[in-house]
Amino acid sequence: TVTTTVSFTTINSPINYSLLYTNTVGLGTPSSNWVAVPGTVTGNGLIRSLPVTNTAANALYRVAAH
Protein backbone atom coordinates (compact mmCIF):
# COMPACT_ATOMS: atom_id res chain seq x y z
CA THR A 1 0.00 0.00 0.00
CA VAL A 2 1.28 3.43 -0.97
CA THR A 3 0.08 6.83 0.23
CA THR A 4 0.50 9.64 -2.28
CA THR A 5 -0.57 13.28 -2.00
CA VAL A 6 -1.83 14.70 -5.27
CA SER A 7 -1.77 18.51 -5.52
CA PHE A 8 -3.57 20.60 -8.14
CA THR A 9 -4.52 24.20 -8.85
CA THR A 10 -8.12 25.26 -8.24
CA ILE A 11 -10.13 28.30 -9.27
CA ASN A 12 -11.70 30.69 -6.77
CA SER A 13 -15.21 29.32 -7.02
CA PRO A 14 -17.45 27.04 -5.01
CA ILE A 15 -16.52 24.17 -7.34
CA ASN A 16 -15.77 20.87 -5.64
CA TYR A 17 -12.84 18.77 -6.82
CA SER A 18 -12.42 15.05 -6.44
CA LEU A 19 -9.71 12.64 -7.47
CA LEU A 20 -9.89 9.42 -9.48
CA TYR A 21 -7.17 6.87 -10.10
CA THR A 22 -6.41 3.78 -12.14
CA ASN A 23 -3.36 1.84 -13.26
CA THR A 24 -1.95 1.50 -16.77
CA VAL A 25 -4.30 -1.42 -17.53
CA GLY A 26 -7.34 0.78 -16.81
CA LEU A 27 -6.04 3.80 -18.71
CA GLY A 28 -8.08 2.88 -21.80
CA THR A 29 -11.35 2.71 -19.85
CA PRO A 30 -13.67 5.67 -19.27
CA SER A 31 -12.80 7.64 -16.14
CA SER A 32 -16.29 6.81 -14.82
CA ASN A 33 -14.83 3.33 -14.21
CA TRP A 34 -11.80 4.65 -12.30
CA VAL A 35 -11.64 4.39 -8.50
CA ALA A 36 -12.81 7.51 -6.65
CA VAL A 37 -10.66 8.69 -3.75
CA PRO A 38 -12.76 9.43 -0.64
CA GLY A 39 -13.32 13.12 -0.01
CA THR A 40 -13.47 16.34 -1.98
CA VAL A 41 -12.00 19.83 -1.68
CA THR A 42 -13.58 23.17 -2.61
CA GLY A 43 -11.77 25.52 -4.97
CA ASN A 44 -10.27 28.66 -3.46
CA GLY A 45 -7.87 29.82 -6.18
CA LEU A 46 -4.93 28.11 -4.53
CA ILE A 47 -3.23 24.74 -4.77
CA ARG A 48 -5.23 22.06 -2.96
CA SER A 49 -4.31 18.44 -2.22
CA LEU A 50 -5.96 15.09 -1.63
CA PRO A 51 -4.19 12.07 -0.12
CA VAL A 52 -4.53 8.72 -1.88
CA THR A 53 -3.85 5.35 -0.30
CA ASN A 54 -3.92 2.52 -2.83
CA THR A 55 -2.21 -0.64 -3.93
CA ALA A 56 -2.31 0.10 -7.68
CA ALA A 57 1.03 -0.29 -9.40
CA ASN A 58 1.73 2.51 -11.88
CA ALA A 59 -1.16 4.60 -10.58
CA LEU A 60 -2.47 7.41 -12.79
CA TYR A 61 -4.62 10.23 -11.42
CA ARG A 62 -7.34 12.51 -12.77
CA VAL A 63 -8.86 15.53 -11.05
CA ALA A 64 -12.60 15.95 -11.58
CA ALA A 65 -14.42 19.26 -11.06
CA HIS A 66 -18.13 19.27 -10.22
PDB file of N, CA, C and O in Angstrom:
ATOM      1  N   THR A   1       0.850  -1.180   0.000  1.00  0.00           N
ATOM      2  CA  THR A   1       0.000   0.000   0.000  1.00  0.00           C
ATOM      3  C   THR A   1       0.890   1.235   0.000  1.00  0.00           C
ATOM      4  O   THR A   1       1.877   1.309   0.732  1.00  0.00           O
ATOM      5  N   VAL A   2       0.521   2.202  -0.834  1.00  0.00           N
ATOM      6  CA  VAL A   2       1.285   3.435  -0.971  1.00  0.00           C
ATOM      7  C   VAL A   2       0.362   4.618  -0.710  1.00  0.00           C
ATOM      8  O   VAL A   2      -0.768   4.642  -1.198  1.00  0.00           O
ATOM      9  N   THR A   3       0.832   5.598   0.053  1.00  0.00           N
ATOM     10  CA  THR A   3       0.077   6.832   0.234  1.00  0.00           C
ATOM     11  C   THR A   3       0.764   7.926  -0.558  1.00  0.00           C
ATOM     12  O   THR A   3       1.957   8.181  -0.388  1.00  0.00           O
ATOM     13  N   THR A   4      -0.003   8.570  -1.427  1.00  0.00           N
ATOM     14  CA  THR A   4       0.497   9.639  -2.282  1.00  0.00           C
ATOM     15  C   THR A   4      -0.377  10.857  -2.054  1.00  0.00           C
ATOM     16  O   THR A   4      -1.586  10.720  -1.867  1.00  0.00           O
ATOM     17  N   THR A   5       0.205  12.040  -2.065  1.00  0.00           N
ATOM     18  CA  THR A   5      -0.566  13.277  -2.000  1.00  0.00           C
ATOM     19  C   THR A   5      -0.527  13.904  -3.382  1.00  0.00           C
ATOM     20  O   THR A   5       0.540  14.201  -3.919  1.00  0.00           O
ATOM     21  N   VAL A   6      -1.709  14.098  -3.948  1.00  0.00           N
ATOM     22  CA  VAL A   6      -1.827  14.697  -5.270  1.00  0.00           C
ATOM     23  C   VAL A   6      -2.266  16.148  -5.093  1.00  0.00           C
ATOM     24  O   VAL A   6      -3.301  16.415  -4.482  1.00  0.00           O
ATOM     25  N   SER A   7      -1.483  17.084  -5.625  1.00  0.00           N
ATOM     26  CA  SER A   7      -1.775  18.515  -5.523  1.00  0.00           C
ATOM     27  C   SER A   7      -2.165  19.050  -6.888  1.00  0.00           C
ATOM     28  O   SER A   7      -1.661  18.594  -7.915  1.00  0.00           O
ATOM     29  N   PHE A   8      -3.073  20.029  -6.891  1.00  0.00           N
ATOM     30  CA  PHE A   8      -3.569  20.598  -8.141  1.00  0.00           C
ATOM     31  C   PHE A   8      -4.063  22.017  -7.890  1.00  0.00           C
ATOM     32  O   PHE A   8      -4.440  22.367  -6.772  1.00  0.00           O
ATOM     33  N   THR A   9      -4.057  22.822  -8.936  1.00  0.00           N
ATOM     34  CA  THR A   9      -4.523  24.203  -8.850  1.00  0.00           C
ATOM     35  C   THR A   9      -6.034  24.243  -8.980  1.00  0.00           C
ATOM     36  O   THR A   9      -6.612  23.517  -9.789  1.00  0.00           O
ATOM     37  N   THR A  10      -6.674  25.088  -8.185  1.00  0.00           N
ATOM     38  CA  THR A  10      -8.121  25.263  -8.241  1.00  0.00           C
ATOM     39  C   THR A  10      -8.446  26.703  -8.643  1.00  0.00           C
ATOM     40  O   THR A  10      -7.580  27.578  -8.623  1.00  0.00           O
ATOM     41  N   ILE A  11      -9.704  26.927  -9.005  1.00  0.00           N
ATOM     42  CA  ILE A  11     -10.135  28.297  -9.268  1.00  0.00           C
ATOM     43  C   ILE A  11     -10.913  28.789  -8.058  1.00  0.00           C
ATOM     44  O   ILE A  11     -11.422  27.987  -7.275  1.00  0.00           O
ATOM     45  N   ASN A  12     -11.006  30.099  -7.904  1.00  0.00           N
ATOM     46  CA  ASN A  12     -11.703  30.692  -6.768  1.00  0.00           C
ATOM     47  C   ASN A  12     -13.197  30.664  -7.049  1.00  0.00           C
ATOM     48  O   ASN A  12     -13.774  31.636  -7.537  1.00  0.00           O
ATOM     49  N   SER A  13     -13.799  29.550  -6.737  1.00  0.00           N
ATOM     50  CA  SER A  13     -15.205  29.322  -7.018  1.00  0.00           C
ATOM     51  C   SER A  13     -15.684  28.197  -6.109  1.00  0.00           C
ATOM     52  O   SER A  13     -14.878  27.397  -5.634  1.00  0.00           O
ATOM     53  N   PRO A  14     -16.969  28.133  -5.869  1.00  0.00           N
ATOM     54  CA  PRO A  14     -17.455  27.039  -5.013  1.00  0.00           C
ATOM     55  C   PRO A  14     -17.548  25.702  -5.766  1.00  0.00           C
ATOM     56  O   PRO A  14     -18.489  24.933  -5.567  1.00  0.00           O
ATOM     57  N   ILE A  15     -16.573  25.442  -6.620  1.00  0.00           N
ATOM     58  CA  ILE A  15     -16.521  24.171  -7.341  1.00  0.00           C
ATOM     59  C   ILE A  15     -15.828  23.144  -6.454  1.00  0.00           C
ATOM     60  O   ILE A  15     -14.801  23.435  -5.841  1.00  0.00           O
ATOM     61  N   ASN A  16     -16.391  21.952  -6.388  1.00  0.00           N
ATOM     62  CA  ASN A  16     -15.774  20.867  -5.642  1.00  0.00           C
ATOM     63  C   ASN A  16     -14.905  20.037  -6.574  1.00  0.00           C
ATOM     64  O   ASN A  16     -15.257  19.806  -7.732  1.00  0.00           O
ATOM     65  N   TYR A  17     -13.778  19.596  -6.060  1.00  0.00           N
ATOM     66  CA  TYR A  17     -12.841  18.775  -6.817  1.00  0.00           C
ATOM     67  C   TYR A  17     -12.719  17.420  -6.144  1.00  0.00           C
ATOM     68  O   TYR A  17     -12.669  17.323  -4.918  1.00  0.00           O
ATOM     69  N   SER A  18     -12.672  16.394  -6.945  1.00  0.00           N
ATOM     70  CA  SER A  18     -12.419  15.050  -6.436  1.00  0.00           C
ATOM     71  C   SER A  18     -11.310  14.432  -7.264  1.00  0.00           C
ATOM     72  O   SER A  18     -10.885  14.992  -8.275  1.00  0.00           O
ATOM     73  N   LEU A  19     -10.852  13.287  -6.831  1.00  0.00           N
ATOM     74  CA  LEU A  19      -9.712  12.643  -7.465  1.00  0.00           C
ATOM     75  C   LEU A  19     -10.079  11.211  -7.812  1.00  0.00           C
ATOM     76  O   LEU A  19     -10.703  10.507  -7.018  1.00  0.00           O
ATOM     77  N   LEU A  20      -9.683  10.787  -9.008  1.00  0.00           N
ATOM     78  CA  LEU A  20      -9.890   9.420  -9.477  1.00  0.00           C
ATOM     79  C   LEU A  20      -8.536   8.824  -9.798  1.00  0.00           C
ATOM     80  O   LEU A  20      -7.598   9.549 -10.131  1.00  0.00           O
ATOM     81  N   TYR A  21      -8.426   7.500  -9.699  1.00  0.00           N
ATOM     82  CA  TYR A  21      -7.169   6.871 -10.102  1.00  0.00           C
ATOM     83  C   TYR A  21      -7.417   5.513 -10.742  1.00  0.00           C
ATOM     84  O   TYR A  21      -8.451   4.877 -10.537  1.00  0.00           O
ATOM     85  N   THR A  22      -6.437   5.097 -11.516  1.00  0.00           N
ATOM     86  CA  THR A  22      -6.414   3.784 -12.142  1.00  0.00           C
ATOM     87  C   THR A  22      -4.955   3.401 -12.334  1.00  0.00           C
ATOM     88  O   THR A  22      -4.057   4.163 -11.978  1.00  0.00           O
ATOM     89  N   ASN A  23      -4.720   2.223 -12.896  1.00  0.00           N
ATOM     90  CA  ASN A  23      -3.358   1.840 -13.259  1.00  0.00           C
ATOM     91  C   ASN A  23      -3.264   1.817 -14.781  1.00  0.00           C
ATOM     92  O   ASN A  23      -4.238   2.143 -15.459  1.00  0.00           O
ATOM     93  N   THR A  24      -2.129   1.445 -15.320  1.00  0.00           N
ATOM     94  CA  THR A  24      -1.949   1.499 -16.771  1.00  0.00           C
ATOM     95  C   THR A  24      -2.914   0.581 -17.505  1.00  0.00           C
ATOM     96  O   THR A  24      -3.278   0.872 -18.644  1.00  0.00           O
ATOM     97  N   VAL A  25      -3.337  -0.509 -16.897  1.00  0.00           N
ATOM     98  CA  VAL A  25      -4.297  -1.415 -17.532  1.00  0.00           C
ATOM     99  C   VAL A  25      -5.639  -0.712 -17.716  1.00  0.00           C
ATOM    100  O   VAL A  25      -6.294  -0.902 -18.740  1.00  0.00           O
ATOM    101  N   GLY A  26      -6.056   0.092 -16.748  1.00  0.00           N
ATOM    102  CA  GLY A  26      -7.343   0.777 -16.805  1.00  0.00           C
ATOM    103  C   GLY A  26      -7.321   2.089 -17.566  1.00  0.00           C
ATOM    104  O   GLY A  26      -8.360   2.733 -17.710  1.00  0.00           O
ATOM    105  N   LEU A  27      -6.164   2.497 -18.054  1.00  0.00           N
ATOM    106  CA  LEU A  27      -6.043   3.800 -18.712  1.00  0.00           C
ATOM    107  C   LEU A  27      -6.969   3.924 -19.921  1.00  0.00           C
ATOM    108  O   LEU A  27      -7.455   5.018 -20.209  1.00  0.00           O
ATOM    109  N   GLY A  28      -7.218   2.835 -20.626  1.00  0.00           N
ATOM    110  CA  GLY A  28      -8.079   2.884 -21.804  1.00  0.00           C
ATOM    111  C   GLY A  28      -9.558   2.853 -21.491  1.00  0.00           C
ATOM    112  O   GLY A  28     -10.376   2.936 -22.407  1.00  0.00           O
ATOM    113  N   THR A  29      -9.928   2.737 -20.222  1.00  0.00           N
ATOM    114  CA  THR A  29     -11.346   2.706 -19.847  1.00  0.00           C
ATOM    115  C   THR A  29     -11.829   4.117 -19.522  1.00  0.00           C
ATOM    116  O   THR A  29     -11.025   4.982 -19.175  1.00  0.00           O
ATOM    117  N   PRO A  30     -13.138   4.355 -19.631  1.00  0.00           N
ATOM    118  CA  PRO A  30     -13.667   5.675 -19.268  1.00  0.00           C
ATOM    119  C   PRO A  30     -13.358   5.996 -17.799  1.00  0.00           C
ATOM    120  O   PRO A  30     -13.335   5.103 -16.952  1.00  0.00           O
ATOM    121  N   SER A  31     -13.126   7.258 -17.515  1.00  0.00           N
ATOM    122  CA  SER A  31     -12.796   7.635 -16.135  1.00  0.00           C
ATOM    123  C   SER A  31     -13.953   7.361 -15.181  1.00  0.00           C
ATOM    124  O   SER A  31     -13.744   7.319 -13.968  1.00  0.00           O
ATOM    125  N   SER A  32     -15.158   7.176 -15.691  1.00  0.00           N
ATOM    126  CA  SER A  32     -16.286   6.812 -14.820  1.00  0.00           C
ATOM    127  C   SER A  32     -16.072   5.429 -14.204  1.00  0.00           C
ATOM    128  O   SER A  32     -16.735   5.081 -13.227  1.00  0.00           O
ATOM    129  N   ASN A  33     -15.161   4.643 -14.761  1.00  0.00           N
ATOM    130  CA  ASN A  33     -14.828   3.330 -14.212  1.00  0.00           C
ATOM    131  C   ASN A  33     -13.612   3.370 -13.298  1.00  0.00           C
ATOM    132  O   ASN A  33     -13.262   2.350 -12.704  1.00  0.00           O
ATOM    133  N   TRP A  34     -12.962   4.519 -13.171  1.00  0.00           N
ATOM    134  CA  TRP A  34     -11.797   4.645 -12.303  1.00  0.00           C
ATOM    135  C   TRP A  34     -12.252   4.659 -10.843  1.00  0.00           C
ATOM    136  O   TRP A  34     -13.422   4.916 -10.560  1.00  0.00           O
ATOM    137  N   VAL A  35     -11.347   4.388  -9.932  1.00  0.00           N
ATOM    138  CA  VAL A  35     -11.638   4.386  -8.497  1.00  0.00           C
ATOM    139  C   VAL A  35     -11.656   5.822  -7.988  1.00  0.00           C
ATOM    140  O   VAL A  35     -10.740   6.597  -8.264  1.00  0.00           O
ATOM    141  N   ALA A  36     -12.700   6.174  -7.246  1.00  0.00           N
ATOM    142  CA  ALA A  36     -12.807   7.515  -6.651  1.00  0.00           C
ATOM    143  C   ALA A  36     -12.137   7.510  -5.283  1.00  0.00           C
ATOM    144  O   ALA A  36     -12.375   6.621  -4.466  1.00  0.00           O
ATOM    145  N   VAL A  37     -11.311   8.496  -5.048  1.00  0.00           N
ATOM    146  CA  VAL A  37     -10.665   8.685  -3.751  1.00  0.00           C
ATOM    147  C   VAL A  37     -11.698   9.301  -2.809  1.00  0.00           C
ATOM    148  O   VAL A  37     -12.404  10.225  -3.212  1.00  0.00           O
ATOM    149  N   PRO A  38     -11.809   8.823  -1.575  1.00  0.00           N
ATOM    150  CA  PRO A  38     -12.761   9.427  -0.641  1.00  0.00           C
ATOM    151  C   PRO A  38     -12.447  10.899  -0.386  1.00  0.00           C
ATOM    152  O   PRO A  38     -11.286  11.276  -0.227  1.00  0.00           O
ATOM    153  N   GLY A  39     -13.475  11.713  -0.348  1.00  0.00           N
ATOM    154  CA  GLY A  39     -13.322  13.123  -0.012  1.00  0.00           C
ATOM    155  C   GLY A  39     -13.273  14.029  -1.227  1.00  0.00           C
ATOM    156  O   GLY A  39     -13.001  13.598  -2.347  1.00  0.00           O
ATOM    157  N   THR A  40     -13.546  15.295  -0.969  1.00  0.00           N
ATOM    158  CA  THR A  40     -13.470  16.344  -1.981  1.00  0.00           C
ATOM    159  C   THR A  40     -12.860  17.580  -1.334  1.00  0.00           C
ATOM    160  O   THR A  40     -12.775  17.673  -0.109  1.00  0.00           O
ATOM    161  N   VAL A  41     -12.436  18.528  -2.165  1.00  0.00           N
ATOM    162  CA  VAL A  41     -12.001  19.833  -1.681  1.00  0.00           C
ATOM    163  C   VAL A  41     -12.723  20.888  -2.505  1.00  0.00           C
ATOM    164  O   VAL A  41     -13.091  20.641  -3.654  1.00  0.00           O
ATOM    165  N   THR A  42     -12.924  22.057  -1.923  1.00  0.00           N
ATOM    166  CA  THR A  42     -13.578  23.166  -2.607  1.00  0.00           C
ATOM    167  C   THR A  42     -12.524  24.125  -3.127  1.00  0.00           C
ATOM    168  O   THR A  42     -11.559  24.442  -2.430  1.00  0.00           O
ATOM    169  N   GLY A  43     -12.716  24.589  -4.364  1.00  0.00           N
ATOM    170  CA  GLY A  43     -11.768  25.515  -4.966  1.00  0.00           C
ATOM    171  C   GLY A  43     -11.691  26.828  -4.208  1.00  0.00           C
ATOM    172  O   GLY A  43     -12.697  27.336  -3.714  1.00  0.00           O
ATOM    173  N   ASN A  44     -10.470  27.376  -4.122  1.00  0.00           N
ATOM    174  CA  ASN A  44     -10.267  28.659  -3.457  1.00  0.00           C
ATOM    175  C   ASN A  44      -9.222  29.506  -4.190  1.00  0.00           C
ATOM    176  O   ASN A  44      -8.746  30.510  -3.661  1.00  0.00           O
ATOM    177  N   GLY A  45      -8.871  29.089  -5.416  1.00  0.00           N
ATOM    178  CA  GLY A  45      -7.873  29.824  -6.178  1.00  0.00           C
ATOM    179  C   GLY A  45      -6.439  29.461  -5.842  1.00  0.00           C
ATOM    180  O   GLY A  45      -5.504  30.038  -6.397  1.00  0.00           O
ATOM    181  N   LEU A  46      -6.264  28.528  -4.958  1.00  0.00           N
ATOM    182  CA  LEU A  46      -4.927  28.106  -4.533  1.00  0.00           C
ATOM    183  C   LEU A  46      -4.702  26.639  -4.893  1.00  0.00           C
ATOM    184  O   LEU A  46      -5.582  25.976  -5.443  1.00  0.00           O
ATOM    185  N   ILE A  47      -3.527  26.159  -4.577  1.00  0.00           N
ATOM    186  CA  ILE A  47      -3.227  24.741  -4.771  1.00  0.00           C
ATOM    187  C   ILE A  47      -3.844  23.964  -3.616  1.00  0.00           C
ATOM    188  O   ILE A  47      -3.636  24.291  -2.448  1.00  0.00           O
ATOM    189  N   ARG A  48      -4.602  22.936  -3.959  1.00  0.00           N
ATOM    190  CA  ARG A  48      -5.229  22.064  -2.957  1.00  0.00           C
ATOM    191  C   ARG A  48      -4.671  20.660  -3.144  1.00  0.00           C
ATOM    192  O   ARG A  48      -4.073  20.367  -4.179  1.00  0.00           O
ATOM    193  N   SER A  49      -4.854  19.801  -2.171  1.00  0.00           N
ATOM    194  CA  SER A  49      -4.311  18.444  -2.215  1.00  0.00           C
ATOM    195  C   SER A  49      -5.308  17.444  -1.678  1.00  0.00           C
ATOM    196  O   SER A  49      -6.153  17.770  -0.845  1.00  0.00           O
ATOM    197  N   LEU A  50      -5.196  16.212  -2.169  1.00  0.00           N
ATOM    198  CA  LEU A  50      -5.956  15.090  -1.633  1.00  0.00           C
ATOM    199  C   LEU A  50      -4.994  13.920  -1.467  1.00  0.00           C
ATOM    200  O   LEU A  50      -4.221  13.620  -2.377  1.00  0.00           O
ATOM    201  N   PRO A  51      -5.034  13.253  -0.307  1.00  0.00           N
ATOM    202  CA  PRO A  51      -4.186  12.074  -0.117  1.00  0.00           C
ATOM    203  C   PRO A  51      -4.857  10.838  -0.722  1.00  0.00           C
ATOM    204  O   PRO A  51      -6.079  10.699  -0.682  1.00  0.00           O
ATOM    205  N   VAL A  52      -4.045   9.953  -1.278  1.00  0.00           N
ATOM    206  CA  VAL A  52      -4.533   8.723  -1.884  1.00  0.00           C
ATOM    207  C   VAL A  52      -3.758   7.564  -1.279  1.00  0.00           C
ATOM    208  O   VAL A  52      -2.527   7.565  -1.279  1.00  0.00           O
ATOM    209  N   THR A  53      -4.474   6.582  -0.767  1.00  0.00           N
ATOM    210  CA  THR A  53      -3.854   5.351  -0.305  1.00  0.00           C
ATOM    211  C   THR A  53      -4.373   4.233  -1.178  1.00  0.00           C
ATOM    212  O   THR A  53      -5.571   3.948  -1.175  1.00  0.00           O
ATOM    213  N   ASN A  54      -3.484   3.590  -1.933  1.00  0.00           N
ATOM    214  CA  ASN A  54      -3.917   2.520  -2.828  1.00  0.00           C
ATOM    215  C   ASN A  54      -2.811   1.497  -3.006  1.00  0.00           C
ATOM    216  O   ASN A  54      -1.678   1.691  -2.564  1.00  0.00           O
ATOM    217  N   THR A  55      -3.163   0.418  -3.654  1.00  0.00           N
ATOM    218  CA  THR A  55      -2.205  -0.638  -3.926  1.00  0.00           C
ATOM    219  C   THR A  55      -1.951  -0.767  -5.424  1.00  0.00           C
ATOM    220  O   THR A  55      -1.291  -1.713  -5.852  1.00  0.00           O
ATOM    221  N   ALA A  56      -2.458   0.163  -6.228  1.00  0.00           N
ATOM    222  CA  ALA A  56      -2.308   0.096  -7.677  1.00  0.00           C
ATOM    223  C   ALA A  56      -0.867   0.379  -8.084  1.00  0.00           C
ATOM    224  O   ALA A  56      -0.295   1.406  -7.722  1.00  0.00           O
ATOM    225  N   ALA A  57      -0.299  -0.541  -8.837  1.00  0.00           N
ATOM    226  CA  ALA A  57       1.029  -0.293  -9.396  1.00  0.00           C
ATOM    227  C   ALA A  57       0.863   0.652 -10.580  1.00  0.00           C
ATOM    228  O   ALA A  57      -0.123   0.554 -11.310  1.00  0.00           O
ATOM    229  N   ASN A  58       1.793   1.547 -10.778  1.00  0.00           N
ATOM    230  CA  ASN A  58       1.730   2.508 -11.885  1.00  0.00           C
ATOM    231  C   ASN A  58       0.442   3.324 -11.863  1.00  0.00           C
ATOM    232  O   ASN A  58      -0.218   3.467 -12.893  1.00  0.00           O
ATOM    233  N   ALA A  59       0.086   3.851 -10.718  1.00  0.00           N
ATOM    234  CA  ALA A  59      -1.161   4.604 -10.585  1.00  0.00           C
ATOM    235  C   ALA A  59      -1.132   5.893 -11.396  1.00  0.00           C
ATOM    236  O   ALA A  59      -0.121   6.592 -11.454  1.00  0.00           O
ATOM    237  N   LEU A  60      -2.266   6.185 -12.019  1.00  0.00           N
ATOM    238  CA  LEU A  60      -2.466   7.409 -12.790  1.00  0.00           C
ATOM    239  C   LEU A  60      -3.664   8.128 -12.200  1.00  0.00           C
ATOM    240  O   LEU A  60      -4.644   7.489 -11.817  1.00  0.00           O
ATOM    241  N   TYR A  61      -3.597   9.456 -12.120  1.00  0.00           N
ATOM    242  CA  TYR A  61      -4.616  10.226 -11.415  1.00  0.00           C
ATOM    243  C   TYR A  61      -5.302  11.216 -12.355  1.00  0.00           C
ATOM    244  O   TYR A  61      -4.714  11.698 -13.323  1.00  0.00           O
ATOM    245  N   ARG A  62      -6.572  11.504 -12.036  1.00  0.00           N
ATOM    246  CA  ARG A  62      -7.337  12.515 -12.772  1.00  0.00           C
ATOM    247  C   ARG A  62      -8.140  13.317 -11.763  1.00  0.00           C
ATOM    248  O   ARG A  62      -8.794  12.759 -10.882  1.00  0.00           O
ATOM    249  N   VAL A  63      -8.080  14.636 -11.908  1.00  0.00           N
ATOM    250  CA  VAL A  63      -8.855  15.532 -11.054  1.00  0.00           C
ATOM    251  C   VAL A  63     -10.185  15.799 -11.757  1.00  0.00           C
ATOM    252  O   VAL A  63     -10.210  16.107 -12.948  1.00  0.00           O
ATOM    253  N   ALA A  64     -11.276  15.681 -11.029  1.00  0.00           N
ATOM    254  CA  ALA A  64     -12.600  15.948 -11.582  1.00  0.00           C
ATOM    255  C   ALA A  64     -13.195  17.158 -10.861  1.00  0.00           C
ATOM    256  O   ALA A  64     -13.130  17.255  -9.636  1.00  0.00           O
ATOM    257  N   ALA A  65     -13.772  18.074 -11.631  1.00  0.00           N
ATOM    258  CA  ALA A  65     -14.425  19.258 -11.056  1.00  0.00           C
ATOM    259  C   ALA A  65     -15.922  19.096 -11.223  1.00  0.00           C
ATOM    260  O   ALA A  65     -16.397  18.702 -12.289  1.00  0.00           O
ATOM    261  N   HIS A  66     -16.667  19.399 -10.166  1.00  0.00           N
ATOM    262  CA  HIS A  66     -18.127  19.275 -10.218  1.00  0.00           C
ATOM    263  C   HIS A  66     -18.784  20.201  -9.224  1.00  0.00           C
ATOM    264  O   HIS A  66     -20.011  20.231  -9.127  1.00  0.00           O
TER     265      HIS A  66
END
